[in-house]
Amino acid sequence: MGQSLPKPALRPFLPADTPLLAAIFVAAIQELTGDDYSEAQQEAWAAAAENEDAFGKKLAGELTLIATMQNSPVGFASLKGADHIEMLYVHPSVVGQGVGAVLIDALEKLAGARGAKALSVDASDNALDFFRKRGYVAQQRNSVPRHGEWLANTTMQKALTPAAPGAAQ
């Protein structure tokens, strides 16, 4: 019999997590986006993590959750305001193991608890199918400047259904 994979656990972001999350961010961009973005675009995108202090301040300024497996961070996601997914990055070694789904489910619940009626995300081209499968609908295409390169993404939105009073979560 096959071994069952550990289920990802969630915890809040701590400033000490910054170097590891920066490494996950860069690894995800370098290893998962090559079919959709050029090497120059990937480098420009990943440059956001070069200044770890600024990267850590950005994560601390949003509601950032960390997914862990066996107590080791393997992904993270952040909610900006009550209704916008700012970041979702999963280490390439655990893609397809439910890490992204656990993070998004948690952000959807938190956004709903904050009164959001819908949740939006500017999804990279390699993340479109992930969000589409989770009920997000494309709204518009965008071109975003990053360190001298233009990166395309798609603004997507999902209506959140309020939890019924007393419903099991």
Secondary structure as the mmCIF struct_conf table of DSSP 4:
data_model
#
loop_
_struct_conf.conf_type_id
_struct_conf.id
_struct_conf.beg_label_comp_id
_struct_conf.beg_label_asym_id
_struct_conf.beg_label_seq_id
_struct_conf.end_label_comp_id
_struct_conf.end_label_asym_id
_struct_conf.end_label_seq_id
HELX_LH_PP_P HELX_LH_PP_P1 GLY A 2 PRO A 8
STRN STRN1 ALA A 9 PRO A 12
HELX_RH_3T_P HELX_RH_3T_P1 PRO A 15 ASP A 17
HELX_RH_AL_P HELX_RH_AL_P1 THR A 18 LEU A 32
BEND BEND1 THR A 33 THR A 33
TURN_TY1_P TURN_TY1_P1 GLY A 34 ASP A 36
BEND BEND2 TYR A 37 TYR A 37
HELX_RH_AL_P HELX_RH_AL_P2 GLU A 39 ALA A 46
HELX_RH_3T_P HELX_RH_3T_P2 ALA A 47 ALA A 49
TURN_TY1_P TURN_TY1_P2 GLU A 50 GLU A 50
BEND BEND3 ASN A 51 ASN A 51
HELX_RH_AL_P HELX_RH_AL_P3 GLU A 52 ALA A 60
TURN_TY1_P TURN_TY1_P3 GLY A 61 GLY A 61
BEND BEND4 GLU A 62 GLU A 62
STRN STRN2 LEU A 63 MET A 69
TURN_TY1_P TURN_TY1_P4 GLN A 70 ASN A 71
STRN STRN3 SER A 72 LYS A 80
TURN_TY1_P TURN_TY1_P5 GLY A 81 ASP A 83
STRN STRN4 HIS A 84 VAL A 90
HELX_RH_3T_P HELX_RH_3T_P3 PRO A 92 VAL A 94
TURN_TY1_P TURN_TY1_P6 VAL A 95 GLY A 98
HELX_RH_AL_P HELX_RH_AL_P4 VAL A 99 ALA A 113
TURN_TY1_P TURN_TY1_P7 ARG A 114 GLY A 115
BEND BEND5 LYS A 117 LYS A 117
STRN STRN5 ALA A 118 SER A 124
HELX_RH_3T_P HELX_RH_3T_P4 ASP A 125 ALA A 127
HELX_RH_AL_P HELX_RH_AL_P5 LEU A 128 LYS A 133
TURN_TY1_P TURN_TY1_P8 ARG A 134 GLY A 135
STRN STRN6 VAL A 137 ARG A 146
TURN_TY1_P TURN_TY1_P9 HIS A 147 GLY A 148
STRN STRN7 GLU A 149 ALA A 159
HELX_LH_PP_P HELX_LH_PP_P2 LEU A 160 ALA A 164
TURN_TY1_P TURN_TY1_P10 PRO A 165 GLY A 166
#
